């Protein structure tokens, strides 16, 4: 980070990346090979990874803009610093929420509801039926089809 005004954001992202690494390792150790079939556990990890990537991109771009504005004839739009700061703050909040969602979630209720849908041959009176392709309770993605 070459721009001193971005160092606090860089530190925040660095801490979140460190926490992400620890969270992934703990999750892999806790679930072992079964993690491959546990999409509801994978989802918040993927969300955190995407947010981290986007945050690093925004931080990098903002740093490049700041470096460019220090040279003559280069000026950033007046809204860009505020937009970058807002994005980084909101992204950090979404990353922290994704970490919480790994352990504090409704996965059991989601799995029960999906299993109930899979067990129903037809949805009462709707003319819609469920094609049974995935019967694994951890990997339920019912396919809804019109008759």
Secondary structure, DSSP 8 states (H G I E B T S, - for coil): ---GGGHHHHHHHHHHHHHHHHHHHHHHHHHGGGGGG-HHHHHHHHHHHHHHHHHHHHHHHHHHHHHHHTSTT----TTHHHHHHHHHHHHHHHHHHHHHHHHS--HHHHHHHHHHHHH-SEETTTTEEEE-----GGG---EEEE-
